[in-house]
Every structure is written in structure tokens, then in C-alpha cells.
Amino acid sequence: MRIVGLTGGISSGKSTVSNLFKAHGIPVVDADVVARDALKKGTGGWKKVVQAFGNDILHPDGEVDRPKLGRIVFSDADKRQLLNRLLAPYISSGIVKEILKLWLKGYKVIVLDVPLLFEAKMDKWAKPIIVVWVDRETQLKRLMARDRITEEEANNKINAQMSLNTKRSKADIVIDNTGSLEELQVQFEKVLHEVTRPLTWSEFMLSRQGALSGVAFIVLGVIVATKLSSCSG
């Protein structure tokens, strides 16, 4: 199995690239979706976060007010680190479960879409790693327009993440999304060809088909050894 890491920054266009993978039949494990599940009312993550941040972050129905919690953690680095630390075990286990489901279904290539891929050390799980990059000015303008926020608020959100230039330096593949959607799609086609190339031997052995082949080979070896032992006896 080949696990492709996909990351970027806020308003870099990572979600657009993720959707392009889905449109081409490549399954995507979305860490944001897993994180939302980890914060659902009554879950272990929900209990930890409510205990740490208080009932003020809850809607009347008991669900977490995510925009309110976001404003709190984006303006305070210590609280942001606390939130990440509280949810990390639940997000990691949720991602592993999603990968296992896809493994059991026989998928050979999956995309691991994680905004904090490097920060959470999940880059160790993936190869190759794709970073969707834009320059700072473009990122700022897109974020202000998307969220209808001030330049100061947008800068706070961008500064809360590892810089895109740093992520770019750690990438195996960089998608430059400063241009048009058409230009992005041209780059994506090249990336798609790269990540769907035939699996290496080690990747194949990590797939469900490879594991079943390995088991079959072992069983065949045992049968042959048993028969040879019987003949010699």
C-alpha cells in the first residue's frame, strides 16, 4: 500500500487538490473530518476539551462551537498547543482506523490529508509527501476574502501554522497554486501519474493483496515441507 501525504496551509488550496484526488477515484483520509468526529458530543475528545476550556465553548445542544473554539486557540499559542495535545491521540487513532478500513477493502493507493502533517510527525507514515504551496501575499488575500476577516486576523491564522516555505522544503512534490484552477489541474495530472505508478515490492507487500500473497506462500511452503517430510519418512 502506498500512503501519499497531502498537506499545505490555510487557504493554500489543499482541499481543492484533495477533491481532485477523490474525483479520480483515489480514497482520501481527511484529518479534519476525523477531528470533527473526535469533538462530537460525548466522545473522549469532547470530554477532555470541555474540561479544559469550559462549557462556554458549547452550543445549547452540547456540541462544541467550533468557530468560537477556533477564535480562542488562534489568538493564544498555549491554548492552541493544549487543544492539539488533547485531541492528538483521538485523531491519530481515528486516522489509523480509516487507513485500516481502506486496507481491508484492497486499495493500493490512499491519500492522507493532514494540515498538521509535519507538526504531528505523521510525515513518517507517508511517501511521497505533497505540499500545496502559495506565496504569503496570495495566501493572505485568499484567506481574507474567504473568511471575510481583517488582515490582522488573517495573519494570526497564518502565523499559527508552520510556514508554507518550511513545508515546501520538506516536500517530495510541490504543487504551486498561485495561478489559476486550470494551471492547478495541469500540475495535478502530473502528480496523479506519479502517485499511481506501479507499487514497489515493499509497498505491494504492505497491501492487502501482498499480505494475502505472503500468507499463501507460507501455507504452500508448509504443505510442501510436510509432503517432503512424509515421503522421506
N, C-alpha and C positions, 0 to 999 in steps of 0.2 A: 504494500500500500504506500502511495505517495501522499504525504501531508504537505500541502502548499500553504505557507504562511502569508497572510494578507494584512497589511497594516497601513497606516497613514496618520493624518492629523485631522482635527476638526475642520470641516469644510474643504478638505483636500479632494474629495470625490471618491473616497474609498467605497462608499455604499453603492455608487454607480458601477464601479468595477465588480463589486460583489454580485450585483444584479445581473451583470453581463455573464458572469460565470454560471449563474443559475439558468439564464436563458439558453445557455449552450449545454445544459444537462449535467453540469458539474455540481455536486452537492456542496453546500456551504454550511459550516458550523459557525453560527453567529454568536459571539460572546455577549453582545448587547442583549440578545434575546434570552440567553442563559442568565444574565444578570437580572433582567426583569423578573424572570421566574424565581430567582433567589430572593427577591424582595416582596414576593406575594404574601398577603396576609396569612399569618400563622406558621410560616416556614421558619427554619432555624435562622436564616439570614435576617428575616424580618424582625424576629425577637431580639437579635443582637443589636441591630441598628436602632430600633425603638428604645432599647435600654440605654444606648449610648447618646442618642440625640433627643430623646423625649417625645411625648405624644404630640407636640406642636407640629411635627412633620407629617402628621396623618390627616387624611381626608375624614369626613364624618363617618364614612363606611369602614374605616380602619385601614384602608390601603395607604401606602406611602405616597405622599405628594411629591413626586419625583422632581418637578421643576423647583419646588421650594427647597428640597434637599440639595439639588444641584447648585442653587444660588449660595447656599451655606458653605458647601465644600469648595466651590470655585473661588471664594473670597478668603479662604483660610487653608493654608497648606497643611497644617497639623490635622485639621478635621478631615481633609481630603485623604491624607495618609491613613487616618484611623478608619475611614469608610472602606478604603481599599483593603486594609488589613482584615477587617471584619468579614468582608464578602469573599475574599480570595479563596478560602477553602471550598466554599459552596460553588463558586464559579468554576474552579478547576475540576471539581468532581462532576459538575454538570457537563462540562466540555468533554471529559473522558467518556461519560455515558453516551453522549451524542456520537462521538467517534466510534465507539463500540457498536452502536446500532447500525451505523453505515458499514462498518467492517463485516458485520453479520449478514448484511444484505449483498455483500460481494463487490462493493465499489472499490475500484483500484486507485482512484484519484479523488481526494477531497480538498476543499479549501477551508482553512482555519482563519476566520475573520475576527481579529482581535485588535482593538485600538491600542491596548497597552501590551502588545506582544513582547516588546523588549523589556519594558518595565517589570512585567510579571514573570520574566525569564522563560516564557513559553516559546521563544525562538529556538530553544533546544529541541522542541518537538517537530519542527518543520524544516523542509528543504525542498525547493528553494523558497526564499523569503522575498515577497514582492512589496515594495513601498510605493504608494501613490503620493507623488510629490507635487507641490506648487510653491511658488515663491511667497515670501511673507506678505507682500503687498496684496497679491491676489487672494491669499487666504483671508486676510483681514477684511477686504471688501466683500467677499462672498459671505463671510460669517455675519457681518453687519446687516447685509441685505436679507439673508435667510432668516435670522432671528430677530431682526428689527431692533437691534441694540446699539448702544453708543460705542464709539471707538475704544473707550476705556474698558467697557465690559467685554468687548471682543478680545482686546489684548489680554485681559485677565484669563479668559478661557484658553487662549492660545498658549500663554505662558505657563499654564497649569500642566501642560503636556511636554514630553520630550520634543525638542525642536525637530522639524522635518529634515533639516540638513544633517542632524545627527543620525536620524533614522536612515536617511539616504546612504550614509557612509557604511551602514551595517547591512544593506540590502544585497541580495543576489541579482535582483531585477528591479529596475526603477521605471515607473510609468510617470512621465511628465504630463500633468493635467492642467497646465497653464493655458492651453489652447482651447479649441472648440470640441464639441462632442464627437464630431466626425474624426478629428485628429486623435482623440482618445480611442475610438473604435479601431482605427488603423493600428495603433500600438497594441491594443488588446488582442487583435488577431495573431500578432507575432508571439505574444506571451502565451496565448492559448495553445499554439503549436508547440511551444517549448514545454509547457507543463503536462501535455498529454502525449508526449513522446513515449515509446515503449519503456516499461519499468526496467530498472536494473535488476540483477539477480537478487540482491539483498532486499530491494523493495518488493519484488514478487513474493519472496518467502515470508514477508510480513503481511501479505494479503490473505484473505480467507482461502482463496484458491491455492496459494502457496502452502499455507498451513495444512490444508487437506491433502495436497500432494505429498508433503512431508510425512504425514501420518500414514498415507497409503504406502509410501516407500518403506517405512519402518515395519508395517504389518507384513508387506511382501517379504522383507528380509527375514522376519521371524518365521514365516511359513517355509521359506526355502531352507533356512537353518534347521528347522525341525525335521523336514523331509530328509535332509542330508544326514542328520543325526540318526534317523530311523534306519536309513539304508546302511550306514556304517555299523549299526548295532546288529 
